[in-house]
Amino acid sequence: MIKVSAPKADGLRITAYHLDALLTGLKELIKPSRLTIHYPLEKRWVNERFRGFIVNDMEKCISCFQCAWACPVNAIWMYRAPNGKFYPGIRYEQCILCHFCVDACPVGSLQGTTIHDVAFPDLGSTVFEPEDMANVPNVVDESKYIVKYEVENGNLIMRRIPRGSK
């Protein structure tokens, strides 16, 4: 049987650890280095080419199925309309927002938006049928600031831009 002895207390080392933790807390109090934002009052800046929700102009759609074939996760399902044509619908619980479907569309009926932070009340509401894809989702935006991260002289700078200003 092996007997394990209790570790010896090194008061000086423990005191140094506590002082280091207090100094770190003091530095964060004076000049915070956090990269978090206060969502939903602050929203991260996204590029205008950001891949978000997908909308479909059903008048342009030629029912070619290219979008469904291009989807790597089978999130696009084709639905038959009363006029006999097939139109795409998206299951956003599967969609990885790769926009392969947008790239594959030969007539440009599928278009991407920058909307990416949407909450769904249940799993059933993540299914967008063709008529749901005709319009951009209605999103309530409560943000007062846009937060943009930039690198200046090797330091990461977080800028808060009031909403509506450039």
Secondary structure, DSSP 8 states (H G I E B T S, - for coil): ----------HHHHHHHHHHHHHHHHHHHHS-------TTTEEE---TT----EEE-TTT-----HHHHH-TT--EEEEE-TTS-EEEEEETTT-----HHHHH-SS--EEE-S------SSGGGGEE-HHHHTS--------SEEEEEEEETTEEEEEEEETT--
